[in-house]
Every structure is written in structure tokens, then in C-alpha cells.
Amino acid sequence: MITTKSLMQTGALALSLLAASVMAKVSPDEAAKLGASLTPIGAEKAGNVDGSIPEWAGGLPTNAGTVDAKGFLSDPFASEQPLFTITAANAEQYKDKLSAGQLAMLKRYPETYKIPVYPTHRSAVLPDAMYAAAKTSALNTEGVDGGNGLKGFGDSRYYAFPIPKSGVEVVWNHTSRYRGGNIKRYMTRVQPQANGSFTMVQFTDEVSYPGNLPDQDKSKAENILFYFIQKVTAPARLAGDVLLVHETIDQVKEPRMAWVYNSGQRRVRRAPQVAYDGPAPASENLATSDNYDMFNGAPDRYTWELVGKKEMYIPYNSYKLDSPSLKYKDILQAGHINQDLTRYELHRVWEVVAKVKPGERHIYATRHMYFDEDSWQLALVDHYDGRGQLWRVGEGHIQQYYHKQVPGYTAETLYDLISGRYSVLGLKNEEKQSFEFGAKATASSYTPAALRQTGVR
């Protein structure tokens, strides 16, 4: 006879096993799959059954194209034409490989939004040191506090769970992925009006890792994943404003630390709002702080269901969109970016569904997230409000910075289906330089005391 007590015991056992699956590191035998049946960071090396997704053969070589004086890359696939284009008229034929957000965009903008699908190239490749770091992580990293933090991660600091067993582990792989060491970016943020008109906000931002800073006191950085600083350079009314973030590994134990310097007031202040659903700087309330990088920050407000893997058409090898021959007016249109400049490919993704925990709050009650298996970058995110209505659609336009063996983003778009406006982060076509990899930095430059000196005025 099944009693209430036995059901409770069974439920407790199931929850215990679930918690163990979240927190477990893999065995040496399982870790040995990395670089064998799996790529060195955990993707399936084999192609799919019909060959539309090829076998991973090592990614793009460093000489796949040319690099101009400003650091922009030539398109190694420039001669290719779309295999087909998905529109509102034929979307039903392809809906099993599209997200709800993509289908909603096709429906909302039936005349202009389209998805040009090209041949698939598995271009992601990383330095050998990152492959070794992923193996170390697989053998040593464990989740703590239900996956909100990590232990055993200090020796590698990259790809926390290359063979994930839970949704939060997939999220950690995105958070802890290799970005090219210390990097500096020159980029823009734009929120076009519903009619397509726009003004630019221009930034420089830097990401640096404690292990790459010569003056770093290691005892003070045990829980630091990376440092981030963002400086507004235009327009004049905002120029000189600076944001500083110390991104922690366990943000429940030690919350993210953030400060802002307001050039008009010439004051440095703590900025606890730069987290979760606090408004993203210069986003006109069209993006949250944790929309940056498609998703960032502490995972503690959500449950993370690992749905599994599927094949989807995602933005990929987006070199055309990154071309320095383009002007921003060529890219930015009413409702969405110019889809003629985009490229989508069929790739395997990890699907994760995030739902706000009881007792917690976030303006996005549910997020359906799709992570590229080859790079662990978020490619698509559908954001739902508290009523269960699809609200915002995120697309991460991925490219391989092949000269430095770094997967990254060309741009991140976030479309508001209700207002008809959108936010674009990361465009650099008209900027003076593309990404600067291996940027020199010191730990002392990432302190609140140093913020005032970083301002333009």
C-alpha cells in the first residue's frame, strides 16, 4: 500500500538525487570523452543524421581570413548564398527548428523580418589552454547552494561544467566561457524608435580576469570571476559616466559589487541596482541589467530546467553584420535590424527553461534559453512576463574571432514585441577599432578609488 509517508520519502529521495545531480562533478571516465566523442569543451563531435550539421573538425584556423588595421575580420564564407529563407509565409514548414520568439517576430513583421539560412559551419575553436581548463573543471568543479555558487573552480576558471547534468550547469558554462582573456571593446548601444529613428550611445568596456593582472592579490580575488568597467564616450550629455563591476563566483554568498561614477556630479556611488532586473545603463528601460551578454549574474532567483538538446536555426558566423563597410543606418531599421545582413545556420543547442522561484521576483517570470553547444554562448532567449505573455525576444549574433581563437558576439538584439522598439548592444562597424584582445590592465584600475580618473571629464 502506498502511504502519504512513503510518498513523502520518495519525494525527498527524488529531491536529494536532483540536488546531487546539480552538484556532482564527473568521473575520470566521463571526462575522458572530452576531445574524443565530445569536443574539448563538451559538444557532440559527430554531425547529425542527414549531414546538415557536419562533424566538428577543429573549427576555423587562425588564417581563415584577413584582419584589417582596425582589427575587423574578413568573412570566410562571403561567397555563400542562403540555402533558403524563412518568412511569415513559410514559417509553419520550419517551426520545429525555430523558437517561439522567432515565430512571433515573423508574425509581427511579416513583410520585413526573415531568417536567411546558410550552410552550417562549426567554426568554434579555442586555445589548447582552454581545453585543458575545461577538463580540469569537469573533474573538480561542483555546485554549492543549489548551484548558485561553485567550489573546486579556482584552478581553471573556465567552462565550469563541460558535461552538464542540469540547467544551471549549462548557464554556468555560458557565464564562465572564454572571452579572449583581458579584452577591450569599442561599441554602441542603440534603441531605435518605432519608426526606425535612433541616437547612439557609445562606450568602451573592458573585462579582465584576476589571473591576468600582475598586481592582483590572490587572497582578495578568490571569489572574483572577472572585473568589468564601462565608460560612456558619447553623447556629450553622458560622456564620462563610468560603471565598475566586480563579478563574483558565488553571488549569494558575496553579491556582485558595482559602483557608478557620474561625471556631472563627480561622485562615485554604490550601484546595487546593476543586477537582475535593474534597468541596463543607457537602455531606455528596454533591457535589464541581466540582459547584458544575453544573460549574466547570479542564478538564484530562478529554477533552471534542462529540457535537453535540439536542432535550431540560430544566428551564426555573423561576419557580414560586423563589416566595417556598413554604416549604422544600414543596419538599424524600424522594428528590427536589417535581416538581409544576418546569417542563420542549423546548430544543436541546449534548451533551458528558467522560472522565477516562489517568493522571488523578476520582470521576466520565465525565460526560454537556447545555448550553442559548440561555444556555450546564448544564441536565443524568449522572455515572458508574469502573465505568461511572450514579451521580449533576444538574439545573440555569434561569430568566431578566428585570429585569436575566440567565439564571441557580433551584436546582441532584444526585441520588445509589445512596444515595437528594440535594443542593440555591441555594434562596432563605425568605431575606431574592433575588439582588443590581450589588453593590458592592473587590479588597481578596477577599484572605486580609480573610477574618478577613468572619466572623460
Secondary structure, DSSP 4 states (H G I P E B T S, - for coil): ---HHHHHHHHHHHHHHHHHHHHPPPPHHHHTTBTTTB-TTS-B-S--TTSSSPPP-S---TTSS-B-TTSPBP-TTTT---SEEE-TTTHHHHGGGS-HHHHHHHHHSTTT--EEE----------HHHHHHHHHHHHH-EEEGGGTEEES-TTT-S-S-SS--SHHHHHHHHHT----SSEEEEEEEE---TTS---EEEEEEEEE-GGG-TT--GGG-TTEEEEEEEEEEESTTTTT-EEEEEEES-TTTS--EEEEEETTTTEEEE-TTSSTTSBPTTSTTSSBGGGTTSS-S--TTEEEEEEEEEEEEEE---TGGG-TT--HHHHB-SSSB-GGG--EEEEEEEEEEEEEPTT---S-SEEEEEEETTT--EEEEEEE-TTS-EEEEEEEEEEEEGGGTEEEEEEEEEEETTTS-EEEEEE-TTSS-S-EET----GGGGSHHHHHHHS--
